[in-house]
Amino acid sequence: MSFCSKSLTVLVFILLTFFCVSNTVVFGEELEKTVSQGLTIPETMFMEIDLKEKSDTTYKLSVNLKSLVGQLSDVKLSFNVSESYEITPGTLELSSLEEGKAKEVTFELKRNKPVSAEERVVVSVVASYVPDYQSMIKTISSDKVNYPDKQLSDSSIEYLQKKMKRTDSFSTARRFLLSE
C-alpha cells in the first residue's frame, strides 16, 4: 500500500470515528434546516442525554427535553443500544411538551452479556414529534433579527405551511458513548 493510500485510509478512519463516536448527532429538523432549499427553520426541540447512576452492570440515564418554539405534540422517544445491553423502556410517548418547560425522562441499561474492551457502546435516542407550525411561522414572521431576508422568510413560511397541511413530524437524535 502506498503512502498516499495509507494516509487517505487513516484520514477516513479518523473522520468516521469522529462522526460515529461523537456524543451528539442531530438529524431530522437540523438536516431539513440546512438542506431544504437553503430555508431557515427555527430549532424546535432541545434534547440531551445525561448519565445519572452507574454500577457494574447497570446504567441509569436521563433524557432532558424542552420545546423551544410552541407546544410539541405526539412526542415519541425510542432508545437503542448494542445487543450487549437490555434497555428499559424501549420506547416512551408524551402527548405534548409545552414551550419552555423542561421534561426529564429516565431509562435504564442492564448489561446482559460481557462487553469486550474494544467494543464501543453507543446509546441512541430518537425523538419524533409534530411541531407547533403556527408558532414557528409566527417566529419567522416577527423575528427580523434572525430572519432578516423577507424572500427567504416567505419561502420558509410557505414550506412550513405545506408541512403543516400534511402534519409532518420532525425528528431529532442524540447519541451517548458509555464508558466501561
Secondary structure, 3 states (H helix, E strand, C coil): CCHHHHHHHHHHHHHHHHHHHCCCCCCCHHHHHHHCCCCCCCCCEEEEEEEEEECCCEEEEEEEEEECCCCEEEEEEEEECCCCEEEECCEEEEEEECECCEEEEEEEEEECCCCCCCCCEEEEEEEEEECCHHHHHHHHHHCCCCCCCHHHHHHHHHHHHHHHHHCCCEEEEEEEEECC
